[in-house]
Structures are given as C-alpha cells and as structure tokens.
C-alpha cells in the first residue's frame, strides 16, 4: 500500500512539474549549481526573443518555388536581408551530444525539446555571430538569441564550455540565456556536430507571417567551433529542392491558404539538421 501511495505521489509531482515546464519554457533546463570561475561576457550587440509560433514545412522544386514567390508578392514584402541581396547565405554550427540526443529527440517526436546552434549571416554588413537556443514545446516553437561581435565570439564560446559563475546582477533574459547555453555546453556535453550553409529568401506579411525559401544546402561534420570556419560544399539535399517554411503566430491567413491550395502543396516532416546527420560524411549514425 505504501508503495502504491508513493508511486501516486511521485506521478502527481511529475505531472505538475511537466505542466509548469510547458507553461514556462525558461524553466525547461534545471537550475545550475554554484560555480567557481567568472563567465566572460562580451558586449551584446542584439537580443532577440520570438513569440511561440507554428512552423509549417514543404518541399518544392526550384521552378515551383519561383512561381510561388510570384504569387506571394502582392501580399508580402522582402525582409531587410533579402531586399538588400535578393537572397542571403546562412552559416550554422549545430551542437549535439555524443549520442546525438537532439537528433533522436526530433526523430522520436519528443514534445519538449531544444536545439543549440551558432549562426552567422554571411552577407550581412554586421560582423557578428548569433548564439541561439530554439525550443519546441507541444508543437509551438520559440527562439531566443543574442549576437556577439566576431572578435569576441571565440572567447565567449570558450568560457561557456567550462563551469563558471553567472554574471552578477539581476536575472535578465540575456543572463538566463547565458546560463542555459552554458548548461548544455559545460554540463550536458553538447559539442559542435554539423556545420551547414544554405541560401535563403525571406518574406514578411502584415499578419505575423514569415515565409522563407532555403536552397543549396551543404554540410559537413564538425568537431570544433571556429568563428572563421569555411563554408562546407558537400550537398545533402538535391540541388533542385527548395525548402519552404511558413512561420505563423496565429492561424494561416486565407490568402495564403488559397495559394498553397493552388499549388497543391502538402506539409512535410523535414528537419535540415536531421537530414544533415543522416547524410554526413563520415557517418555519425
């Protein structure tokens, strides 16, 4: 009888904790214990925090993607990067554990999961790297990130890979993000796994809709992080394939539903990171 009561009590506690974590993404990672050395904190250029949103993905041919862009133009505008360069290149270091925890969480459909990456926009006038933590909780995706000048990126990254005392002061959003990234790197064993580059065209609509087209996807395995890494050249997605992503905070607007229906598009379950892992050389699986 006591065992049954203890099991029921533990179940209730876990259920309450899971509910609390699903409503409070910042508590997804456990509180860090007191540490010894001081974390190096460079000047933060930007802090960005996206609201939870849905992400819809589709796989298209290049020809269909161009036709689709033409159909979208009356309803959308180019984002600032696309407007300046027609398209822009994104270089990303993806991090994972030795046993590929992030990969397997995605493949097994774990409802609450996170992904760590460092990202640079190669065509940007700003020489900076973004430290990003992307979290998915019961179908909704949120992203928190901060940017650091390239000259400080390696030192900041190195400090995050060792246990250290969080910066003094109030628990600002950036300080919390520092701790969570450091927790993954220094205590959970997340390390550089995949280096990826691709080209993106991005568009925005008034109704909180972001539409992106990614193409020319290349990757390589990567065991060390460097802010001066050379972009990989090995394709892991066919050169004629374009990945369409639609990111929405509310419902899909009717004009977009009509366009998707006109092109007979159906949603695809696709992860660039997982596809790169599966096509990596040397193999990681």
C-alpha positions as CSV (number, residue, x, y, z in Angstrom):
1,X,0.0,0.0,0.0
2,X,2.8,2.4,0.9
3,X,4.5,1.7,-2.5
4,X,1.3,2.5,-4.3
5,X,0.9,5.8,-2.4
6,X,4.5,6.8,-3.0
7,X,4.1,6.0,-6.7
8,X,0.9,8.0,-7.0
9,X,2.6,10.9,-5.2
10,X,5.6,10.8,-7.5
11,X,3.3,10.7,-10.5
12,X,1.4,13.8,-9.3
13,X,4.6,15.7,-8.7
14,X,6.0,14.8,-12.1
15,X,2.7,15.8,-13.8
16,X,2.7,19.2,-12.0
17,X,6.4,19.7,-13.0
18,X,5.7,18.9,-16.7
19,X,2.8,21.3,-16.7
20,X,4.9,24.0,-15.1
21,X,7.7,23.5,-17.7
22,X,5.3,23.5,-20.6
23,X,3.9,26.9,-19.5
24,X,7.3,28.3,-18.6
25,X,9.9,27.4,-21.3
26,X,12.7,29.1,-19.4
27,X,12.4,26.5,-16.6
28,X,12.9,23.6,-19.1
29,X,16.6,23.4,-18.0
30,X,17.4,22.8,-14.4
31,X,18.9,25.4,-12.1
32,X,22.7,25.5,-12.3
33,X,24.6,24.8,-9.0
34,X,27.0,27.4,-7.7
35,X,30.2,27.5,-9.8
36,X,33.7,28.8,-9.3
37,X,35.2,30.9,-12.1
38,X,33.6,34.0,-13.7
39,X,31.9,33.9,-17.1
40,X,33.3,36.1,-19.8
41,X,30.5,38.3,-21.1
42,X,31.4,40.4,-24.2
43,X,29.3,43.4,-25.3
44,X,26.0,42.0,-26.6
45,X,25.1,43.6,-29.9
46,X,21.5,42.3,-30.1
47,X,19.0,40.3,-28.1
48,X,16.0,38.7,-29.9
49,X,13.2,36.7,-28.4
50,X,10.5,35.3,-30.7
51,X,7.0,34.6,-29.6
52,X,5.8,31.0,-29.7
53,X,4.8,30.1,-33.2
54,X,3.9,27.2,-35.5
55,X,6.3,26.2,-38.3
56,X,4.9,24.6,-41.5
57,X,7.3,23.0,-43.9
58,X,7.0,22.0,-47.6
59,X,9.5,20.6,-50.2
60,X,9.3,22.2,-53.6
61,X,11.1,22.2,-56.9
62,X,13.0,25.3,-57.9
63,X,10.5,26.0,-60.6
64,X,7.6,25.8,-58.3
65,X,9.3,28.0,-55.7
66,X,9.7,30.8,-58.2
67,X,6.1,30.5,-59.3
68,X,5.1,30.5,-55.6
69,X,7.1,33.6,-54.9
70,X,5.4,35.5,-57.8
71,X,2.0,34.5,-56.3
72,X,3.1,35.7,-52.8
73,X,4.5,39.1,-53.8
74,X,1.1,41.0,-53.7
75,X,0.7,40.0,-50.1
76,X,4.3,40.1,-48.7
77,X,7.4,42.2,-48.6
78,X,11.0,41.1,-48.6
79,X,12.8,41.1,-45.3
80,X,15.7,43.6,-44.9
81,X,18.3,41.0,-45.8
82,X,16.5,39.7,-48.9
83,X,15.8,43.2,-50.1
84,X,19.5,44.0,-50.0
85,X,20.8,40.9,-51.6
86,X,17.9,39.1,-53.3
87,X,19.0,36.1,-51.2
88,X,21.5,35.7,-48.4
89,X,23.7,32.9,-47.0
90,X,23.4,31.4,-43.5
91,X,26.3,29.5,-41.9
92,X,25.3,27.5,-38.9
93,X,27.1,25.3,-36.3
94,X,24.7,22.8,-34.8
95,X,25.5,21.3,-31.4
96,X,24.6,17.9,-30.0
97,X,25.7,15.3,-27.5
98,X,27.9,12.4,-28.3
99,X,24.9,10.1,-28.5
100,X,23.0,12.7,-30.7
101,X,20.3,13.5,-28.1
102,X,19.0,16.4,-30.1
103,X,18.7,14.3,-33.2
104,X,16.9,11.4,-31.5
105,X,14.5,13.7,-29.7
106,X,13.4,15.1,-33.0
107,X,13.1,11.6,-34.6
108,X,11.2,10.2,-31.7
109,X,8.8,13.2,-31.5
110,X,9.7,14.3,-28.0
111,X,7.2,17.1,-27.3
112,X,9.5,19.3,-25.3
113,X,13.0,19.6,-26.8
114,X,15.7,22.2,-27.5
115,X,18.4,22.8,-30.1
116,X,21.5,24.8,-29.7
117,X,23.2,26.5,-32.7
118,X,25.6,29.3,-33.5
119,X,24.7,31.3,-36.7
120,X,26.3,33.9,-38.9
121,X,24.7,35.7,-41.8
122,X,27.5,35.8,-44.4
123,X,26.1,38.6,-46.5
124,X,25.4,40.9,-43.6
125,X,27.2,44.2,-43.0
126,X,27.4,43.2,-39.3
127,X,30.4,41.0,-38.4
128,X,28.6,39.0,-35.7
129,X,27.6,35.5,-34.5
130,X,24.3,34.6,-33.0
131,X,24.1,32.2,-30.1
132,X,20.7,30.7,-30.4
133,X,18.5,28.4,-28.3
134,X,15.5,27.1,-30.2
135,X,12.8,25.3,-28.1
136,X,9.8,23.3,-29.2
137,X,7.0,22.7,-26.6
138,X,3.9,20.8,-27.7
139,X,4.0,22.0,-31.3
140,X,5.0,25.6,-30.7
141,X,8.5,26.9,-31.5
142,X,10.2,29.8,-29.8
143,X,13.7,31.1,-30.4
144,X,16.0,33.2,-28.1
145,X,19.3,34.5,-29.2
146,X,21.9,37.1,-28.7
147,X,24.7,38.3,-31.0
148,X,28.4,38.9,-30.3
149,X,31.0,40.6,-32.5
150,X,33.1,38.0,-34.3
151,X,36.3,39.3,-32.5
152,X,34.7,38.2,-29.1
153,X,32.9,35.1,-30.3
154,X,35.6,32.5,-29.7
155,X,36.5,33.8,-26.2
156,X,32.8,33.9,-25.3
157,X,32.2,30.4,-26.6
158,X,35.3,29.0,-24.8
159,X,34.0,30.5,-21.5
160,X,30.6,28.8,-22.0
161,X,32.2,25.4,-22.3
162,X,33.6,25.5,-18.8
163,X,31.7,25.7,-15.5
164,X,31.7,29.3,-14.2
165,X,29.8,31.7,-12.0
166,X,26.9,33.5,-13.9
167,X,27.4,37.3,-14.3
168,X,26.4,39.4,-11.4
169,X,23.2,41.4,-11.4
170,X,19.5,40.7,-12.0
171,X,18.3,37.7,-13.9
172,X,17.9,39.5,-17.2
173,X,16.7,37.5,-20.2
174,X,20.2,37.5,-21.6
175,X,21.7,36.3,-18.3
176,X,19.2,33.4,-18.2
177,X,20.1,32.5,-21.8
178,X,23.8,32.6,-21.0
179,X,23.2,30.1,-18.2
180,X,21.0,27.8,-20.3
181,X,23.5,27.7,-23.2
182,X,26.4,27.1,-20.7
183,X,24.4,24.3,-19.1
184,X,24.2,22.5,-22.4
185,X,27.8,23.0,-23.3
186,X,29.6,22.6,-20.0
187,X,27.4,20.1,-18.2
188,X,25.3,18.3,-20.8
189,X,28.2,17.7,-23.1
190,X,26.9,19.5,-26.2
191,X,29.6,19.9,-28.8
192,X,29.9,21.0,-32.5
193,X,28.4,18.3,-34.7
194,X,27.3,19.7,-38.0
195,X,28.4,22.8,-40.0
196,X,25.8,23.8,-42.5
197,X,25.3,26.6,-45.1
198,X,22.4,27.4,-47.3
199,X,20.8,30.3,-49.2
200,X,17.6,31.9,-48.1
201,X,14.9,34.2,-49.5
202,X,12.7,35.6,-46.8
203,X,9.4,37.5,-46.9
204,X,7.1,39.1,-44.3
205,X,3.4,39.7,-44.2
206,X,1.4,42.1,-42.1
207,X,-0.5,39.2,-40.3
208,X,2.5,38.0,-38.4
209,X,3.5,35.6,-41.2
210,X,7.1,34.9,-42.2
211,X,7.8,32.8,-45.3
212,X,11.3,31.5,-46.2
213,X,12.8,29.6,-49.1
214,X,16.0,27.7,-48.4
215,X,18.1,26.2,-51.2
216,X,21.7,25.0,-52.0
217,X,22.0,23.2,-48.7
218,X,25.5,21.9,-47.9
219,X,27.0,20.4,-44.8
220,X,30.0,18.6,-43.2
221,X,30.7,17.1,-39.8
222,X,32.4,19.5,-37.4
223,X,34.1,18.7,-34.1
224,X,35.4,22.1,-33.2
225,X,33.9,25.6,-33.3
226,X,35.6,28.4,-35.0
227,X,34.1,31.8,-36.0
228,X,36.2,31.7,-39.1
229,X,35.1,28.3,-40.4
230,X,35.0,27.8,-44.1
231,X,31.5,27.1,-45.5
232,X,31.0,23.4,-46.5
233,X,30.5,22.4,-50.1
234,X,29.0,18.9,-49.9
235,X,25.3,18.9,-50.7
236,X,22.9,16.9,-48.6
237,X,19.7,17.9,-50.3
238,X,19.2,17.7,-54.1
239,X,20.1,21.0,-55.8
240,X,16.6,21.2,-57.4
241,X,14.9,21.0,-54.0
242,X,13.8,24.1,-52.1
243,X,12.5,24.0,-48.5
244,X,9.6,26.3,-47.9
245,X,8.9,27.3,-44.3
246,X,5.9,29.2,-43.1
247,X,6.1,30.6,-39.6
248,X,2.8,31.9,-38.0
249,X,1.8,33.0,-34.6
250,X,-1.9,32.6,-35.2
251,X,-3.9,31.0,-38.0
252,X,-2.8,30.8,-41.6
253,X,-4.4,33.8,-43.5
254,X,-7.0,32.9,-46.2
255,X,-4.9,34.4,-49.0
256,X,-2.0,32.0,-48.1
257,X,-4.4,29.0,-47.8
258,X,-5.6,29.8,-51.3
259,X,-2.1,30.0,-52.7
260,X,-0.9,26.8,-51.0
261,X,-4.1,25.0,-52.3
262,X,-3.5,26.4,-55.9
263,X,0.0,24.7,-55.9
264,X,-1.3,21.5,-54.3
265,X,1.2,21.7,-51.5
266,X,1.2,19.3,-48.6
267,X,3.1,19.6,-45.4
268,X,6.3,17.7,-45.0
269,X,8.0,16.5,-41.8
270,X,11.5,17.6,-42.5
271,X,14.5,18.8,-40.4
272,X,17.6,20.3,-42.0
273,X,19.7,19.2,-39.1
274,X,18.4,15.6,-39.1
275,X,18.8,15.3,-42.8
276,X,22.4,16.6,-42.5
277,X,23.1,14.0,-39.8
278,X,21.8,11.2,-42.0
279,X,23.9,12.3,-45.0
280,X,27.0,13.2,-43.1
281,X,30.5,12.1,-44.1
282,X,32.0,10.4,-42.2
283,X,28.7,9.0,-40.9
284,X,27.5,9.9,-37.5
285,X,24.8,7.3,-37.1
